[in-house]
Amino acid sequence: MARPPAAACRLCAAALRPRHGPVELAPAAARQAPTPAQQRPAFSANGASSVSSCPHTALQGTASTLTRAEVRGGGKKPFAQKGTGQARRGSSRSPLVVGGGVAFGPKPRDWSIKMNKKERRLAMATALQTAAASMTVVDDLTAEAFPERKTKAVADALARWGVADGEHALLITSASVPTVADSARNIGALVHSTVAALSVYDVLRADKLVVEASAVAWLNNWFGSEGEAWK
């Protein structure tokens, strides 16, 4: 297996670590070995490129400095060309002078990385297949099961689902439930996401994935071998 390209930040590089071989994206009870036609490599250049465009590298690009032409003043020659004993100087806004412009300083730029739609979908499908062995499928999380906004309720549920203390977990739901979202956001090692807002970085970063049954059905219908993503 070819080594994936280096990620753009150390957190991305930590997430890009081989963990499991390609397996079917299905609940554990119904999981079967994939056919050769359905197998995809655990990592690909598309997956690495998608992770390299994660929020840690999506810089604002607003850093800006003034060049010697943009700094106010400096039009007058500060002192005579000869006779002072100093190096000749034509402007007080040279990069060599305190208060002058900046040579080769940062300017506003766009740090985003363009990826084709099918490349992004392939990266997500590959990441899900890679992490399927550490996936736990649970019943749908409803407002009735979590009637109140309590961090302890989600923490106890994670413990029942096999997520140990200190493990990075990703909770994937088919839709956003306000009580679940508010209760989960106070747990530092937990990321809650809906299937519509799923990130390749979050999938590869997580040690355990907890997925609703309806979310698994949606992912299979979209990213499966005959899914809508490939049509």
C-alpha positions in Angstrom: 0.0 0.0 0.0 1.4 3.3 -1.0 2.2 5.8 1.7 -0.3 8.7 1.6 1.0 12.2 0.9 2.1 14.3 3.9 -0.8 16.3 5.4 -0.6 20.0 5.7 -0.7 20.1 9.5 0.5 17.8 12.3 -3.1 17.0 13.4 -4.0 15.9 9.9 -0.8 13.7 9.8 -1.8 12.1 13.1 -5.3 11.3 11.6 -3.8 9.8 8.5 -2.7 6.6 10.1 -3.6 3.1 8.8 -5.9 1.3 11.2 -8.0 -1.3 9.4 -8.3 -2.8 6.0 -11.3 -2.1 3.7 -14.5 -3.6 5.0 -18.2 -3.2 4.1 -20.0 -0.3 5.6 -22.8 -2.2 7.3 -23.9 -2.9 10.9 -21.8 -5.5 12.7 -24.6 -8.1 12.7 -25.1 -7.9 8.9 -21.5 -7.1 7.9 -20.0 -9.4 5.2 -16.7 -9.5 3.5 -16.6 -7.2 0.5 -16.3 -8.5 -3.0 -13.2 -7.6 -5.0 -15.3 -5.2 -7.1 -16.4 -3.4 -3.9 -13.0 -3.1 -2.3 -11.2 0.2 -2.2 -7.8 1.0 -0.8 -7.7 2.0 2.8 -6.0 5.3 1.8 -5.8 7.2 -1.4 -4.4 10.4 -2.8 -8.0 11.7 -2.9 -8.5 10.9 0.8 -5.2 12.6 1.8 -6.0 15.7 -0.3 -9.4 15.9 1.3 -7.9 15.8 4.8 -5.3 18.4 3.9 -8.2 20.8 3.3 -9.5 20.3 6.9 -10.4 23.3 9.1 -6.8 23.3 10.6 -5.4 24.3 7.2 -8.4 26.3 6.0 -6.6 29.5 7.0 -8.4 32.9 6.8 -5.7 34.3 4.6 -6.1 37.8 6.0 -2.5 38.3 7.2 -1.1 41.4 5.5 2.0 43.7 5.8 3.0 46.9 4.2 5.7 47.1 1.6 8.0 50.1 1.4 5.7 51.6 -1.3 2.7 51.3 1.0 4.2 52.8 4.2 3.4 56.4 4.6 6.2 58.9 4.3 9.8 58.3 3.2 9.6 60.5 0.1 12.4 62.8 1.2 16.0 61.7 1.2 16.8 61.4 5.0 20.4 62.8 4.7 23.0 63.8 2.2 24.5 61.2 -0.1 28.1 62.0 1.1 29.9 63.4 4.0 27.9 61.9 6.9 29.9 58.7 7.2 26.7 56.6 7.1 25.6 54.2 4.4 23.8 56.0 1.6 20.0 56.1 2.1 17.3 57.3 -0.3 14.3 56.7 1.8 13.4 56.2 5.5 10.9 53.5 4.6 13.4 50.9 3.4 13.0 47.4 4.9 16.4 47.9 6.5 15.1 50.8 8.7 12.9 50.5 11.7 9.5 51.7 10.7 10.0 50.9 7.1 8.2 48.4 4.9 8.4 44.6 5.1 10.3 42.7 2.4 8.5 39.6 1.2 5.8 39.8 4.0 2.5 38.0 3.9 -0.3 39.3 1.7 -4.0 38.2 1.7 -4.4 35.0 -0.2 -6.9 32.1 -0.6 -5.7 28.9 1.1 -8.6 26.7 0.0 -7.9 23.6 -2.0 -10.2 22.7 -4.9 -11.4 19.1 -5.2 -13.7 17.6 -7.7 -17.1 16.4 -6.4 -16.4 12.8 -7.2 -13.0 13.0 -5.5 -14.5 14.3 -2.3 -17.1 11.5 -2.4 -14.5 8.9 -3.0 -12.4 10.2 -0.1 -15.4 10.0 2.2 -16.3 6.5 1.1 -12.7 5.4 1.6 -12.6 6.9 5.1 -15.8 5.3 6.1 -14.7 1.9 4.9 -11.4 2.3 6.8 -13.2 3.2 10.0 -16.0 0.6 9.7 -14.3 -1.9 12.0 -14.4 0.6 14.9 -18.0 1.5 14.2 -20.9 0.9 16.6 -24.4 1.0 15.4 -27.0 2.2 17.9 -30.7 3.0 17.9 -31.8 6.4 16.7 -31.2 9.1 19.3 -34.5 10.8 19.8 -35.7 13.7 22.0 -37.6 11.1 24.0 -34.4 9.2 24.8 -32.6 12.5 25.7 -35.3 14.8 27.0 -32.9 17.2 28.8 -29.6 18.9 28.0 -27.3 17.0 30.2 -23.7 16.1 29.4 -23.8 13.2 31.8 -26.5 11.5 29.8 -24.4 11.5 26.7 -21.2 10.5 28.6 -23.0 7.5 30.2 -24.4 6.5 26.8 -20.9 6.6 25.3 -19.6 4.4 28.1 -22.4 1.9 27.3 -21.5 1.9 23.7 -17.9 1.0 24.4 -16.1 4.4 24.2 -13.4 4.5 26.8 -12.2 7.6 28.6 -9.8 9.6 26.5 -10.8 8.0 23.2 -11.8 10.3 20.4 -15.3 9.5 19.3 -17.5 10.6 16.4 -21.3 10.6 16.9 -23.1 10.5 13.6 -26.8 11.1 13.5 -29.2 11.3 10.6 -30.6 14.6 11.8 -29.7 17.1 14.5 -31.5 16.6 17.8 -31.1 19.8 19.9 -30.8 18.1 23.3 -28.3 15.6 21.9 -26.2 18.2 20.2 -26.1 20.5 23.2 -25.3 17.7 25.6 -22.5 16.3 23.3 -20.7 19.6 22.7 -19.3 19.9 26.2 -17.3 16.6 25.8 -13.9 17.5 24.6 -13.1 14.1 22.9 -16.5 13.8 21.2 -17.5 15.3 17.8 -21.2 15.2 16.9 -22.1 15.5 13.2 -25.0 14.8 11.0 -24.6 12.7 7.8 -25.1 15.9 5.8 -22.2 17.7 7.5 -19.8 14.7 7.8 -16.1 15.5 7.5 -13.3 13.2 6.3 -11.0 14.5 8.9 -13.4 13.8 11.7 -13.9 10.2 10.5 -10.2 9.5 10.3 -9.4 11.3 13.6 -11.9 9.3 15.6 -10.9 6.1 17.5 -14.6 5.0 17.8 -17.6 5.9 15.6 -21.1 5.7 17.0 -23.7 5.8 14.2 -27.4 5.8 14.3 -29.1 2.9 12.4 -30.9 5.4 10.1 -27.6 7.1 9.5 -26.0 3.8 8.5 -28.8 3.2 6.1 -28.4 6.7 4.6 -24.6 6.2 4.2 -25.0 2.8 2.6 -27.6 4.2 0.2 -25.3 7.0 -0.7 -21.8 5.6 -0.6 -22.5 1.9 -1.2 -21.2 0.1 -4.3 -24.4 1.0 -6.1 -25.0 4.2 -4.2 -26.3 7.5 -5.4 -22.9 9.1 -5.1 -21.5 7.2 -8.1 -24.4 7.8 -10.5 
